[in-house]
Amino acid sequence: MATVETEKPLKLVDVSLLLDAEEVAQKLSISLGTLETMIRTGRFPRPLRIGKRIRRWTHQQIADWVAKMEDQARQEDRLERRRRRARP
């Protein structure tokens, strides 16, 4: 009788591609405290948990977040320009 394998293969990630909190804060030019506040308030992606105390982010998570912030800034700029044109 043949057995059916039901577990998905593990997706291995090169640990050199993962960033710790200090590296993320440095890349974003913010303090660790600011990063922690942003995570806690939902303004920054939660890290991957590797064990109980190890937290890491992928470069892609950071790049996606930066792109999202750039899009929001462009939208806010467009709205501000419209408001200025609408003023008498």
Secondary structure as UniProt FT lines:
FT   HELIX           15..17
FT   STRAND          18..19
FT   HELIX           21..28
FT   HELIX           32..40
FT   TURN            41..42
FT   STRAND          48..50
FT   TURN            51..53
FT   STRAND          54..58
FT   HELIX           59..86
//
